[in-house]
């Protein structure tokens, strides 16, 4: 069998193994996003005590947010009154897990890993939130300033669970426009859940999932089986090496799974694999810069320190305290391309559906929306002389639909703003209505995105 054939078979086998669990995870994530009121999170996270820190960690674990998407979400929680420690706990727990990544962890790494991973995220987040509450009190002023600047950046009409992105907020005595709009019914919410789970989520994590699978297949085929065997006895050294690689790079919670499994097949210890699963999604160079800017330097230091300590401690527990047979590598990885004949008809069906969903989200859907936005702005500029002209802003740092929604919501509440369109692919925001550009720059920058005025 040639290298290309072996590589292709390894890639297909891993995708087929993960496909049904990924789709189940994306579906549950959509249900959580659509049916759980957004106000639930801020309502339970306001007290500055350990109880709110625990709640923040527990609420963050099932949410399918990446490290870039969780930052504007946590800033939004802070604006709605969540305590500083609770926001930090949410920041730590959320990107490490998610129902989709837990399901995918079970598919390739087994039940023990799928249980240990969210438990490690929970206790690490609790530890980080406690440290921030105790040792970073002065940073409260930084995040409090962001909260005060967006004092009314939420809906007061009781429809928090479905008015995040689709209505415009008003000032003064004007009522919120969604107060008279009918609430969506069950089928509308279910449609929204499917749209979020199988389109928006795949737009956000699909690229990183594909990259993770490509890297994992390459490791499986190209790297000798005893590559890390010489370091297997040096368990702490394994973890330190993984930390040195994982902290600066970006890898999502789901995309990190096939990489971790492939490295385990080459001799990486299970504890070091857990370190990759924890540190890779939660810490990267981009999130480090934004968290330091938005929440303060001391909070950033405690955030990184708690993740490093938690990852190493739980990694050592796996390597020294738990039975190693619990953490065996999936037969899909060890068999490589030699098990391609093991795929059943259902495996091929799930694999085909996953590929179609990825193509729809990453190619067709994204291309359609980008062309739609481009033609809309062109027609406004050329075909309608009397149409209101948009003020254009360059927004750097947007990486997913959560970032897009955060930027839109930050601008939407500014007095004078009539309409906001955010082009994620181009990194631009088009703002209509008479407003002060410096307010837009300030509001979006406080959410963690570098913003500059391009056209007035």
Order of alpha helices (4+ residues) and beta strands (2+ residues): alpha-alpha-alpha-alpha-alpha-alpha-alpha-alpha-alpha-alpha-alpha-alpha-alpha-alpha-alpha-alpha-alpha-alpha-beta-alpha-beta-beta-alpha-beta
